[in-house]
Amino acid sequence: MVEGARNLYKQMLNSGIQPSLLTFNTLINILSKKGKVREAELILSQIFQYDLSPDVFTYTSLILGHCRNRNLDLAFGVFDRMVKEGCDPNSVTYSTLINGLCNEGRVDEALDMLEEMIEKGIEPTVYTYTLPITALCAIEHEEEAIELVARMKKRGCHPNVQTYTALISGLSRLGKLEVAIGLYHKMLKEGLVPNTVTYNALINELCVGGRFSTALKIFHWMEGHGSLANTQTYNEIIKGLCLGGDIEKAMVLFEKMLKMGPLPTVVTYNTLINGYLTKGNVNNAARLLDLMKENGCEPDEWTYNELVSGFSKWGKLESASFYFQEMVECGLNPNPVSYTALIDGHNKDGKVDIALSLLERMEEMGCNPNVESYNAVINGLSKENRFSEAEKICDKMAEQGLLPNVITYTTLIDGLCRNGRTQFAFKIFHDMEKRKCLPNLYTYSSLIYGLCQEGKADEAEMLLKEMERKGLAPDEVTFTSLIDGFVVLGRIDHAFLLLRQMVDVGCKPNYRTYSVLLKGLQKECLLLEEKVAVQHEAVYSFSPHEKDVNFEIVSNLLARMSEIGCEPTLDTYSTLVSGLCRKGRFYEAEQLVKDMKERGFCPDREIYYSLLIAHCKNLEVDHALKIFHSIEAKGFQLHLSIYRALICALCKAGQVEEAQALFDNMLEKEWNADEIVWTVLVDGLLKEGELDLCMKLLHIMESKNFTPNIQTYVILGRELSRIGKSIESEPLGDKLKVLKDSN
């Protein structure tokens, strides 16, 4: 555009046509917008040569150029010059300077300019006001921004979408969501339609604040009122849903992006991969990577770091190593995060020597290990009781200028405590304090565990009080170790007092806490029975069945909790029922649910889920279906894993028609087609050997427009091959050929 304007100007001169002021102004404006102010000033000098006088448009264009070049001194020089030459600045001139000042963070000067233009009788436009309002929000002066909005309204200037968006974005960033949402509703009442930027600001902060349902409502409202969600909008809401553990809803939005746009980016895929890995669903994370590649989106360093870390965390070291190698082959350099995750995974698997070789390889590849990398190796060596080698690693850290941190010390202390060397652990504890390295919760928890293992529960309790005096709040692990310590000593009453203390400080007991107390009550019961038998000179026989916790013991636990003023809550029942189901104690779990209902508690979603899964494992499909319908009636969200468990259980029980009906019921809800195949068909029916039903349900899906991605068909074909079925003999083979030809 600049070159075209220059050529046209030259043609005019060569043709003897005298340029008008409009011509000069147009050229100066074009050059100034592109930052070519020196050239624009040369054109200004030619204005004078033609005996013309620059006007407000001429000078304002030059001011704009200098502002864009971030040279405010020259911009104000032009401003002073125009005033001296009797050319009055207008609203655009002031707005341009105010914008330049705001961009440089000189907000106070921008506000002064605003006042100056008002004093000179020049009314600021809504755009002029919005500039300092946006700047004030950026520097967290939101109250001043709100005051400025009030002042502009008094002058009869009404805020527009951009003004509200600036305020909403600023307030949202500052965590003042209620005020931001209030402004959003005010916008709507004033007939203003929020734009994508407005929605993105609200959705982002709602997700950060854990208010996922509100974020989703705003997202759907936005779509229903003609505002197009962009990639950032989708990424924010998908991230929020994943953080809230609702990856299935996130996958529905992901499918929408694939079908209707905007297309998912590497950030979208990475967020979803992280969501699956966080929940331990490594298979779907891997499948999503395949889908990512198929759709032409290149995985980045972050993708592979997530995969290596996630697969290592869940003990899938072969796959973690595969992705690590693939990362290298793709030309991406593994960083300390990838190496450390792999090292940590091998340590947890007891393969400390492989972890040590990875540390060496890391150094050879020019990737300097960080404190976390060394800590991971020290952790593995400590658990294997190889403390002399761990000490050498500490020396190596020091040589490289890396000081041991609280995690280093705590790792050594934990290893010593777990290997019965608590006395030496205390020496390291005192050494870290001398080095001004403050112990954390995990340091104290390790020492408390070590003391309790040695039967020194009273000393451990003193240590608990010490950590509380230092402002460290014990967690469920700390309390459970201490409770266990007193239970082992047979001091069950004191153990219950600690449970009361635990609840009083707001620390939620987990199933491990309750199981420790159940163990203590069971031991107490057995000792009492033995004592009675001795008194009656009877032979006391200890039956293996008495080792199991029965409902009487569970009832005793709840009664003892009530006695100490620690009334069982819904959380108590939920934790116990879930834990008993996991341990296969279904009868006790059912009895506990009856007990809680008698006490006026309504089972929550987790209780229903636990019972349903338990009945499915026992092939008690009638009970499972009854619970399923209760979940539906109460409006609880149903996950695909629940459908998978029930469909597979119905198949095993020979109720194939019921399984198909349940699948039809499932398809009436919003799901991602790929995820249905991955979770229900591949990880469910195919693993159970139900090939015919798997193919039948796939056909039903397709007939109802639940069409999976081509890569999902490939995954399905691969799984069929693994169980010895040729895809050529299945309708899937033809389907794959058609799909490949169409692509």
N, C-alpha and C positions, 0 to 999 in steps of 0.2 A: 504493500500500500504506500509506504514511504517513497519507494523508488518510482512508482507510478505518478505520485504527486509531483516529485521533482521533475520528471520528464515533461509532464504537462505544463509546468511552470516555465521550463526552458523553451518549449514550443511557443508559448504565448509571447515571450520576450523576442524570440527569433522572428515571429510573425508581426512584430511591431505593435502588439496589443498591450495597452497599459493595464497592469493588474489593478483591481480595485482593492479596497480595504478588506472586503469579504474574502477575496482570493488570498491575500496575505494572512488573514486570521485563520483561514482553513489550513494553510500550510504550516503555520506556527503551531496550531493545535495538534496536528498529526505528528509533527516532529517532537513536540513536548511530551505527548502521551507515550512516545517510544523512548523518552529519556534523552533525546538528542537536543539538549537545550542550547548548546553553543551554536549549533547550526540555526536554531530558531531565532537566536538573538541577532545573527547575521541578517536574517530576513527582516527583523525589527528595524535594523539600521536602513534597510532598503525602503521601508515605509516612509521614513523621513525624506529619503532622496526623491520620492515621488510627491513630496509636499502634502503627505497625508498625516493624520494624527491617530496614534493608537487609541483604541477604546478599551472598555472594561474587559471585553472578551479577550483582547490581545494580551493584556497584562495577566489576567487570570490563567490563561493557557501557560504562560511562562512560569507562574507560581506553581502550577500543577506539575510541570516538568521538574522543577527544583525539588519539590516535595517527594516526587517519585524516586529521585536520585538521592533522597535522604539528606539534602543539603538545605536545611531550614534557614540558615543565615542568608544565603543568596535569595531564597524565597521571600524573606522579609525585606531584603534589599529592594526587590522588584515592587513589593507592596508600598514601601516608603516612597519610592520613585513615582508611582502612579498617583499617590495622594498629593505629592509636591506639584505634579503637573496638572493638578485639578481634575483628575479622573477619579470619580467616586467609586469605591469598591461596592460590590453588591453581595447578596446572600451566598452566591456560588463562590465568590472570592474568599469570604470568611470561612465557609464550610471547607474549602480546600486547605486553608491554613490550619483550621481546627483538626482536620483529619491527619495532616502531617504531624502536628504536635502530639496527638493521641498515639500515632504509630511509633513515636519516639519515647513514649512513656511520660511525656511532659503534660500530664492531665490538668494540673493546676493552671498552667498557662493557657491551655485550651479553654478552660472555664472562664478565664479572664477575657479571652477573645470573644466568647459568647456574650458576656456582659457588655463588652465594648460595642458590639454590633447592635445590641438592644438599645443602648444609650444613644446611638447614632440614628435610631429610628428604623433600623433594618430588621425586619421580623425573621427570626430563624425558622427554617422549615423543619418538618418532622425528621428529615435526614440529618440536618445540622444537630438537633438535639440528640439523636440516636448515637452519633459518634462519641461524645463524652460519656454517655450512659454505658455504652459497650466497654469503653476504656476503664471506667470506674468499677465495673463488674470484674474486669480482668485483674485489677489490683486489689480485689476483695473489699472494695468500698461500696458494698451493695446498698447501705442505708442512704448514702449520698446520691446513689443512682435513683433510688425510689423517690427521694426528695425532688430530684431534677424532673422526674416524670410528673410529679404533682405540680411543679412550677410551670411546665410546658402546657399542662391542661388549663391552668389558670389563665394563660395567655391565649387560650382558644386553639391551641395546637394539639390535636389528638394523636396519641401513639398509634403507630401502624404495626404490622406483623413483625417487621425487623426490630422495632423498639421492644416489643414484648419478648421476642426471641432472645434478644441480648440479655434482658433481665432474667428470663427463665433459665438460660444457659448458665449465667453467672451464679444465680441462686442455687441451681442444681449442683454445680461444681462444689459449692460451699456446704453442701449437705442440707440446705434449707428447702427440703422437698415440699413441705406443706405449703409454704409461701409460693413456691414455683407452681405447684398444682393449682393453687388459688388463682394465680395470674392467668394460667392456662384456661380455666373456666371463665374468667373475666373476659378474655379474648373472644371466647365463643359467644358469650352474651352480647358482646359489642358487634357481633356479626363478622369478626375477623377470622379468616381460615388459617390456622397454623401451617407453617411450611415444614419440609422434611427436617431442616436444621432444628426447629422447635421440638419436633417429636423425638429426634435422636437424642437431644439433651435430656429430655425427661426420661425416656426409656433407659438410657445408659445409667443414670443415677438411681432410678428405681431398682434396676437389676443389682447395682452395687450395694444398695441398701437391703437387698433380699426380698423386695416387694414384687415378686415375679408375676403374680396374678394381675396386679394393677398395670404393670408394664405391658402384659399381653392384651389387656382390655384396651389400652391406649393404642397399641399396635393395630388391633382389629378395627377400632374406631377410625383410625387414620386411613386404613385401606378402604373402609366403607364410605369415606367422604372425599374420595378423589385425590388424596395425597399419595403420591407414589413413593413407596419405601425404596431406599437405595441400598447398596451393599452394606454400608455402615449400619443402617437400621436393622437389617437382617442379622448381621454379625453380633450386634449388641443384644438383641433379643435371644438369639441362639446361645450366646455366652451365658446370659442370665438363666435360661432354662437348664443348661448343663450344670451351672453352679447350684441350682436348686434340685439337681438330681433327676430332672424330667427330660431325659435325652430323647424319649420317644416323641414328645411334642416338638422338640428341636429338629428331629429328623423329618417330621411332617413339613416344617417350614423349609428345610433343606430341599425336599422334593419339589416344593412349590418354586423355589429358585431355579431348579434345573428345568422345570417345565415352562415357567412364565417369565423368568428373569427377575432381577439381574442375576447373572451366573455366579455361583459360589467362587470365592477366591481362596487362596492358600490359607488365609486366616480362618475362613469358614471351616475348611476341612480340619485344620489343626485344632480348632476349638472342639469339634465333634469327636475327633480322635482322643483328645484329652478327656472329654466327657465319658467316653466308653472305658478308657483305661482307669479313670478314677473309680468307676463302679466295678472294676475287675473283669469287664467283658472284653477280653483281649482279642477274641475271635472277630467280633464286629469292628474293632479298631483296625485289624489287619485287612478286613474286607473293604473298609472305607478307604484305605490306602490304595487298594486295587482300583476302586471306583474313581479315585482322584486321578490316577495315572490314565485310566481309560478316557476320562473326560478332558484330558489335555492340560491338567493343572499340575505343574511340577512340584513335587515335595521339596521343602527347603530344610535347612539345618534344624530348625525348630521341630519340624515334623519328625525327623529321625531321632532327635534327642528325646522327644516324648515317647516314641515307640521303644527305644532302648531302655529308657527309665521305667516305663510302664511294664514292659514284659519282664524286666529284671525284678521289679518289685513283687510281681505275682509269681515269681519262681519259674518263668518260662525262659530259661537261660539260652537254650538252643536258638529260639526265635530272636531273642535279644541280640545274640552274637551275629545272627544272619543279617538283621537290620543294620547293625554296626558296620559289617563288611560292605553291605549294599551302599551305605552312606559314603564310604571311602571310594567305592567304584563309581559313584555319581559325581566325584570330584568335590565332595563336601568334606571339610576337615572336622573330624570329631573334636569337640571342645572338652574341657575338664568335666562338664556335666555328664556327657555321654560315658566317658571313661569311668567316672566315679560311680555312676549307676550300675555299670557292668561289674566293677570291682565289688561293690556292695552286694550285688546279687550272688556272685560266686562265694562271697564270705558267708552269706545266709545259708547257702547250699553246702557249706562245710568244705568248699574247694579253695582253701586259703592260698595254696601254692599257685593256682591259676590267677588268683587276684594279685599276687605279688608279681607274676610275670606280666600282667597287664600294666602294672605300675611302671615296670621297666620299659615296656613297649611304648608307653605314653611319653616317657622321657626321650626315647630314641626317635620318636616321630616329631620331636620339637614342641610337644604340648606340655608345658610346665605344670606339674601337679600343684594343686592348691591345698590349702589346709584341709578341706573336705575330702580330697582324694586320700591324703595321708590318714585322716581320721578313719576312713572306711577300712583301710588296710589294718590299722591298729585295732579296730573293733574285731576284725576276723581273727587276728593273732591272739587277742586277749581272751576271746571265747574258747580258743583252742589251748589255752594255758601256755602260750608261747611268749611269755613276757619279756624274755631277754631280746628276742627279735623285735618286739614292739618298742622296746627301749632304744634299739638301734635306729628304728624308723624315726623316733622322736629326735635323736641326735642329728639324723639326716635333715629333718625339717629345720632344725636350728642352724645348720650349716648353710642352708639356702635362704636364711633370713626370715623363715616363717615361724612365728612364735606359736607354741601350743595354745589353743583357746579352751574355753570351758568344755566344749564337746570332746576335745582330745583327752583332757583330764577325766571327764565323766566316763568316757569309753573305757579307759584303763581301770577306773574305780569299779565300774559295773562288771567288767571281766573278772577282776579279783574277787568281788563279792560272790559271783556265781560259781567261782572255783574254791570257795571256802577260805579265802585269804582276806577276810575283812579287816584284820589288824593292819596288814600292809596297805590296804585301801585307805585307811584313815591317815596313814603317813603321807600318802599322795594328796589326800584331802587337805591336810594342814600345809603341805608344800604349795598347793595352788593358792591358798589364802595368803601365804607369805609373799607370793609373786603377784599379789593384787588381782588375781583372777577370781572373780566372785562365783561361788557355786550356784547352780540353778536348781529348779525343781527336780530334774532328773538325777542330779548328783545326790541330793538328799534321798530320793526314792531308792536309788541303788544301795546306799548305805543302810537305810531302814530295812530293805529286803535282806541284805547280808546279815545284819544283827538278828533279825527274826529267824533266819535259817540256822543260826547258832544258838537259838533258844534265849536270846537276850531281848525279849520284847519290851521290857521296862526301859532299857537303854534306848531302844528304838523310839519309844514314845517320847522320851526326853528330847531326842533329836527332832521329832516332829514339832515339839513346842519351840525348839530353837529356830527352825526354819520359818515358823509362823511369826516369831518375834522379828525376824529379818525381812518380813513383808512378803514371803513366798507362800502362796496358797497351795496346800497339798491337793493332788488330784485323786481320781478313783484308784489309780495304781498304788499310790502311796498308802492310802487308807486300807485298801484290800490286803496289801502285804502285812500291815500292822495288825489288822483283824485276824488274818491267818496265823500270825505269830502267837497271839493270845489263845486262839482256838487250839493250836497244837499243844500249848501248855495246859489245856483243859480249863482255861479261864473264860468260859463262854459268856458269863455275865458282863465281864469287862469288854469283850468283843462287841456285844450289843450296845454298850455305852459309846463305843467308838463309832458304831453305825449311826447312832443318834447325833454325835458330834459332826459326822460326815454330812448328814442331811441338813443340820443346822447351818453349816457354812456354805450351803448351796451346791455341794458336790453330789452329783447323781450316781447312786450305786449301779454297777452293771451286773450281768449275770454271774461273773466270776466272784464278785463280792457276796452275792446271795448264796452261791454254791459253797463257798468257804464256810458260811454260817450254817448251811444245811448239813455240811460234813460234821461240824461241831455238834449240832443237835442230834444227829444220827449216832455219833460216838457216845454222847451223853445218854441216849436212849438204850444203846447196847450195854453200856456199863451198868445201868439201872436194872436191866433184865438179868444180867449176869449176877448182880448182887442179890436179886430176889431168888434166883435159882440156887445160889449158895446157901441162903438163909433157909430154904426149904429142903436142903440137902439133895437137890436134884442135879442131874447131869445136864450141863448147859451145852447145847450143840449150836455151833455158829453156822447157819445156812448161808451159802453163797448168795441167795436171793436177798438176804438182809443187807447186803452191801449197797443195794440200790435204794435211792431216796424214794419213799412212798408219799402218798398224799398227806398222810398223818403228820409226817415230818414237815412238809410244806405248810400245813395248817398251823403247826407249832411255831414255825418261823413268823408267820403273820401275827399270831397271838402275842409272841414275845415282843414284836415290834410295837404293837399297841400298848403293851405294858410299860414300855419305856417312853411313851408319848410320841412314838414315831409311826403314826397311822399309815397303813399302806395306801398308796395313791394309784391312779391309773398307770403311771409310769412303772410302779412296782410290779403290778400285774402284767403289764406289757413285756417287761424285761424277763420276768419269770416264765411266762407262757412261751415266749420266743426261745429262751434258753432250753426249756424242757423239751420243746419240739425238736430242736437241733440235736438234743441228746437221745432222741427216740422215746422219750417218756410221754407218749401221747395221752394215756389215761389220766395221768396227773395234770397235764395241761388242760384237758377237757373239764376235769373236776374244778380246777382253779377258775376257769371261765364261769362255771356255774356259781362258784363262791362269790366272784366279783359282782355278778348280776344281782345276787341276793343282797349284796351290800350297796346296791344302787349305782354301780359303775357300768357304763356302756363300753363294750369292747371297741378299741380303736382299729384303724386300718391294719397296723402291724400285727395285731393279735389275729385278725381274720386271715391275713396272708399266711402267718405261721401255721395256723390250724389247717388251712386249705392244702398247703404244700405237704404237711404231715399226712393228711388223709390220702393225698395222691400217691405218696410213697408207699402207703399201706394198701393201695388199690381200693380204698373205701370210697368209691366214686359217688355213691348216693349222698354220703355225708359231705363230700367235697362240693358237689353241685348245690347242695342246700346252702353251704357257706358262700358259694359264688353268687347265688341269687340274693343273699343278705347283703353282700358287698355292693351289688348293683342297686338294690333298693335304698341303701343308705347314701348313695351318690359318691362313694369312694372311687377314686381313679383306679382302673384296672391296667396293669402292665402286661406286655406281651409274654413275659416270663410266666405269669399266672395262667394265661391261655395255653401256653406250651405245656405246662405241667398237667393241666386238666385234660387237654386233648390227648396227650400221650397216655395218661392214666386210663381214659375211656377206651382207647385202642387196646391197651393191654388187657382190659377187663372184657374185651369182645364187644363193646358198645360203639361200633364204628359209626352208625347212623347218628348217634348222639354227639360224637366227636365232630362229624361234618356239620351238624346243626349249630354247634357251638362256634365253629369256624365261620359259618354264615353270619352269626350274631356279631362276631368280632369285626367282620368287614363292613358292618353298618356304621362303625366309628371311624374317626380320622386316624390313619396310620401311614407310615412310609412303606411302600410296596417292597422295597429292597429289605427293609428291616423285618418284615413279615417272613420273607423267604429265609433270611439268615437265622432268625430266632426260633420260629415255629417249625419250619420245614426242615432246614439243615441241622440245626442244633437239637431239634426235637424229634420229629418223625424219622428222619434218615438214621440218626444215631440209635433209634430203637428198632431199626430194620423195617419200618413201615413204608416201603417204597411205593406200593400201589396207591395208598391213601395220599402220600406226598404228591404224586403226580396228579391225582384227582383234584386235590385242593389247589394246586398250582393252576389247573385249568379253570377252576371256579374263580380264582383271583382274576385271571385274565378276562374272563367273561364279564366281570364286574368293573372293568377298567382299572384294576390294580396291576399295572404293567411294570415289572421290574426292569432295571437297567440291564443292558447287554452283559456287563461284567458280572452281574448277579447270576445270569444264566450260565456263564462260564464257571463261576464258583460252584453252582449246583451240579454242573456236569463233572467237575473235578471231584466232588464228593461222591457222585455215583461211581466214578472210576475207582475210588478208594475202597468201595464195598463190593467191587468186582462186577459192576454192571456197566455194560457198554452203552454209551449215550446214543450210538448209531441205532440201537434196537428200541430206543425210547422216542416218543414224540419230541422230546427236548432236542434231539439231534437235528431234526428238521427245522425246529424253531431257531436254533443257533445259526444254521446255514442261511436262513432267510434274513436274520438280523445282520449277519456279517455282510451279505450281499447288498443290503440296503444302506450300509454304512460305507 
